[in-house]
Amino acid sequence: MKSALAFAAIGQAVTEFALMIAPSHVGQLLLGEQLAGVAIPVARVAGIALIALGVACWPGPPLLGMMIYGALVTLCLAYLGFAGGLTSVLLWPAVILHAILTALLTRDVARMRYDLRQ
């Protein structure tokens, strides 16, 4: 059972890493159409979420997967706001919220590692 879960986690993480890096190309391969417009950043966020899911399913603490998701989504959304030219009323509050949650999750991961050493 654990080997099937590890295989699925690796497969998902690799596939979704490709979705995050080249969403239009993956869309072409999977759906027969290239992604365009707002579908590209949405596909990247979905790729980030599925990478985090792969990490969360890997043997180890699921908390790490959530921390990775929060950090990568914070970076992705901030990049879209600064360099991507995309913005709306909720973009920067979402960046700030994800940054705060990532900081809290990072603190919890550090505490968990410290407790395991004790």
N, C-alpha and C positions, 0 to 999 in steps of 0.2 A: 504494500500500500504506500509506504513512504517513497519507494523508488518511482512509482507512478506520479505521485504528487510532485516530486523533485523534477521529473521529466516535464510535466505540465507547466511547472513554474518557470523552468528554463525556456521552454518553447514559447510561452506567452511573453516573457520578458524580451527575448530576442526579436520576436515578431513586432512587438509594440515599440521597441527601440527603433526599429526601422520606420514605423509609423510616425514616431516623434521626429526623426531626422528627415525623412523624405515622404511626407504625407501624400503628396500628389501622385508620386510613383506607386506607392502602396495602394492607393485608391484605384489607380489604373489596373494594377495586377489583381486586386480582389473584386472590384466592382465593374471593371471595364470602362470606367470614366475617371478622368483626372479630377481631383478636388480643386476647387477654386474659391476665391473670396474668403469669407468668414469660416468656411469649412476647414481650411488649413489650420488655423489656430485651435479650433475645436478638436480636430484630429490629434494635434500635438498634446493637448491636455488629456485626451482619452488615452493616448500612448503613455503619458506619464502615469496616469492612474493604473494602467494595466502593468506597467513595470513595477509599481509599488505593490500591486496584488501579487505579482510573481515573487517579490521579496518577502511579503507577508506569509506566503505559502511555503517558503523555503524553511527548512528546519531552523528554528530560532524564534526570536520574539516577533510577533506581528506588529508590535509597536514600532519597530524599525521601518517596516513598510510604510506606515503612516507618516513617519518622520521624513522619509525620502519623498513621498508624495507631496507633503507640505512644502518642502524646500524647493523641489523642482517646479511646482506650480507657482510658487512665489517668484522664482526667477523667470519663468516663462511669461507670466502676466506682466511683470515689471518690464521685461524686454519688449513686449507688445506695446506697452504704454510709452516707453522711451523711443524705441527705434522702429517699431512696426507701424506707427501712425494710427493705431486703433485706440479708441478711448470712449468711455461712456461714464455715466454718473456713478456706476458701481465698480469700475475697474480699480481705482486706487484704494477704496475701502476693502475690496477683496484682497489686494496685495498686502495691505496692512494686517488684515485678519489672518491670512495664511502665514505671514511672517511671525506674528505673535504665537499662533498655534505651533509652528515649527520650533520656535524657541522653547515653548513649554514641553513639547515632545522630546526635544534634544535633552532638556534637563532630566526628564523621566528616564530616557535611555541611559544617560550618564549615571543616574542613581541606581538603576537596575544593574549596570555593570559593576558599580562599586559594591552593591549588596552581594553579588555573585562572588566577588573576591574575598569577602569576609568569611 
